[in-house]
Amino acid sequence: MEKILEQTLLYDFYGELLTEHQKAVYEDVVLNDYSLSEVAEEYDISRQGVHDLIKRCNAILAGYENKLHLVEKFITAKKMVSEINCLTKKFFDNGDVTCVKKIDEISNDMLKIF
């Protein structure tokens, strides 16, 4: 399951940088869960060709992530927002003023990410 989530996030962030053919095949195999045989038949290429294309697309998408780190930054920011939400709830439920300082620290750290 972790691999599928990673592939989906990479595709969401960098998929537009693939060719139309690469996107179509990648979407069918990875996102729509079609078999290699089904996709090979649809695009009139070999099963091995589909496999190689998916492997190449994964390498391309991972290469973009290694250079740009957009998915990593997104995941980090998402965790920080979640922490801010928890601290905000704690502040409103308990009136704990230390939460305000922590929220300020987290939001300043978030600004450094981008």
ABEGO torsion letter per residue (X at the ends): XAAAAAAAAAAAAAAAABBAAAAAAAAAAAAAGBBAAAAAAAAGBBAAAAAAAAAAAAAAAAAAAAAAGAAAAAAAAAAAAAAAAAAAAAAAAAGBAAAAAAAAAAAAAAAAAX
